[in-house]
Amino acid sequence: MADTCPVAPSAATGRRSPRRPATSPTPPRADGLVRVRSDGCGPYCSLAPHAPLPAWLHTALAGTHFGQPERGWPNFARSGSPVDWPALIEEHPECLVVNQDCLDAGAGAQWSGIVAAYRSLDVDGYRPYFDADLGVSEDGRISVEPMGLLVECSTGRGR
C-alpha cells in the first residue's frame, strides 16, 4: 500500500495500459488496482490487495465488488456498492475527485446538488449509494463519476 494516492506508472514494466490508446493523454496507469475474481455467480473485480493506494482507501473499499466501467480508459471500474463517496471525496481531495466534466456533459448536474440529495436520503432505515464509474484523472487522482443514486432500505419496503 502506498502512503500517497496518485496512481503512478509501473516502473517495473514501463508499458502502456492495453486499455489506453497510444494517442490519448498520458494519465498515470490504473494497472494493478483491481483484480478479477469469481464467487460462483460470475466474475467480478475487487481492489487488489497490494494496489498502490493509501491504507484508508483500502479500508473504505474492502469487500466492494467492481464491474466493468461504462466507458473505457481512463475509467477502470464501476461500483454499485454502498460506499460513502461524498464523505471520502470531502475528506481526501488529494486522492479523490468528482468527474464534473462528465456531469456537465450529461444533465449538467452539480456535485453540491448531488451530495445534498444523497445526504437527504441518509436517514434511519435508508442507506444511499452511487452507481459510479471510477477512473484516473489527468493529475493521478481517482475520479468518481456518479451514474445513479440508489437507496438501500432496511425497513422492508424495497428500493
C-alpha positions in Angstrom: 0.0 0.0 0.0 1.2 3.5 -0.8 1.3 6.5 1.5 0.2 8.8 -1.3 -2.7 8.4 -3.6 -1.9 9.3 -7.2 -1.6 6.2 -9.2 1.9 6.0 -10.5 3.1 4.4 -13.7 4.5 1.0 -13.3 8.3 1.3 -13.1 8.6 -2.4 -13.4 7.2 -2.7 -16.9 7.2 0.7 -18.3 4.5 -0.5 -20.7 1.3 1.3 -21.7 -2.0 0.1 -20.4 -3.7 -2.0 -23.2 -6.9 -0.2 -22.4 -5.5 3.2 -23.3 -4.9 4.1 -27.0 -1.4 5.4 -27.9 -2.8 8.8 -28.9 -4.6 9.6 -25.6 -3.1 11.9 -23.0 -0.9 10.2 -20.5 -2.6 10.0 -17.2 -1.0 7.5 -14.7 -1.8 3.8 -15.2 -4.6 2.0 -13.3 -2.9 -1.4 -13.8 -2.9 -3.4 -10.6 -5.7 -1.5 -8.9 -8.3 -4.2 -9.4 -8.2 -8.0 -9.8 -10.8 -10.3 -11.4 -12.4 -12.9 -9.1 -15.3 -15.2 -9.1 -17.8 -16.2 -6.4 -19.7 -18.9 -8.3 -22.2 -16.3 -9.6 -19.9 -14.9 -12.2 -16.8 -12.8 -12.4 -16.3 -9.5 -10.6 -13.4 -7.3 -9.7 -12.1 -6.3 -6.3 -9.4 -3.9 -5.1 -6.1 -5.7 -5.5 -4.6 -6.3 -2.0 -1.3 -4.5 -3.0 -2.8 -1.7 -5.1 -0.7 1.4 -4.7 -3.3 3.3 -2.7 -3.4 4.6 0.8 -4.5 2.3 3.7 -7.6 4.4 4.3 -8.8 3.7 0.8 -8.1 0.0 1.1 -10.2 0.0 4.3 -13.1 2.1 2.7 -13.3 -0.2 -0.3 -12.8 -3.6 1.5 -15.3 -6.1 0.2 -16.5 -3.8 -2.6 -17.3 -5.6 -5.8 -16.5 -3.7 -9.0 -17.8 -4.3 -12.5 -16.8 -3.1 -15.9 -17.0 0.7 -16.3 -19.5 2.4 -18.6 -16.6 3.7 -20.8 -13.1 2.5 -21.3 -9.8 4.1 -20.3 -9.2 6.2 -18.2 -12.2 4.5 -16.3 -11.2 1.2 -14.8 -14.1 0.0 -12.7 -17.8 0.6 -11.8 -19.0 0.4 -8.3 -22.6 -0.2 -7.1 -21.6 -0.9 -3.5 -22.6 1.2 -0.6 -19.5 3.4 -0.4 -19.9 6.9 1.1 -18.2 8.7 -1.8 -19.3 12.2 -0.8 -17.6 11.8 2.6 -14.5 10.2 1.1 -14.1 12.9 -1.5 -14.6 15.6 1.1 -12.0 14.0 3.5 -9.4 13.2 0.8 -9.5 15.7 -2.1 -5.8 15.0 -2.6 -6.7 11.5 -3.7 -10.3 11.6 -4.9 -12.1 13.9 -7.3 -15.5 14.1 -8.9 -15.6 13.9 -12.7 -17.5 17.2 -13.1 -16.8 17.2 -16.9 -18.9 14.1 -17.3 -21.6 15.5 -15.1 -21.6 18.7 -17.3 -21.7 16.7 -20.5 -24.8 14.8 -19.2 -27.6 16.7 -17.5 -25.3 19.4 -16.1 -25.7 18.3 -12.5 -23.6 20.0 -9.9 -21.8 17.8 -7.3 -23.1 20.0 -4.5 -26.7 19.2 -5.5 -26.0 15.5 -5.8 -24.4 15.5 -2.3 -27.4 17.3 -0.9 -29.8 14.7 -2.4 -27.5 11.9 -1.1 -27.5 13.4 2.5 -31.3 13.9 2.4 -31.7 10.2 1.8 -29.2 9.2 4.6 -31.8 8.8 7.3 -32.9 5.9 9.7 -33.7 2.8 7.7 -32.2 4.1 4.4 -28.7 3.9 3.0 -27.9 5.9 -0.1 -25.1 4.9 -2.5 -24.0 5.6 -6.0 -23.7 3.5 -9.1 -20.4 5.1 -10.0 -17.6 4.8 -12.6 -14.1 5.1 -11.3 -11.2 6.3 -13.4 -7.8 8.0 -13.2 -7.8 11.8 -13.6 -5.1 13.7 -15.5 -3.4 14.6 -12.2 -3.4 11.0 -11.0 -6.3 11.1 -8.5 -9.1 8.5 -8.5 -12.0 10.1 -10.5 -15.6 9.3 -9.3 -18.4 9.7 -11.8 -21.8 9.1 -10.3 -24.1 7.4 -12.8 -27.1 7.0 -10.5 -28.2 7.5 -6.9 -29.8 4.4 -5.3 -31.1 3.8 -1.8 -31.0 0.6 0.2 -33.9 0.2 2.5 -33.7 -1.8 5.7 -37.4 -1.2 6.6 -38.7 -4.0 4.3 -40.1 -1.6 1.7 -37.6 -2.4 -1.1 -35.6 0.1 -3.1 
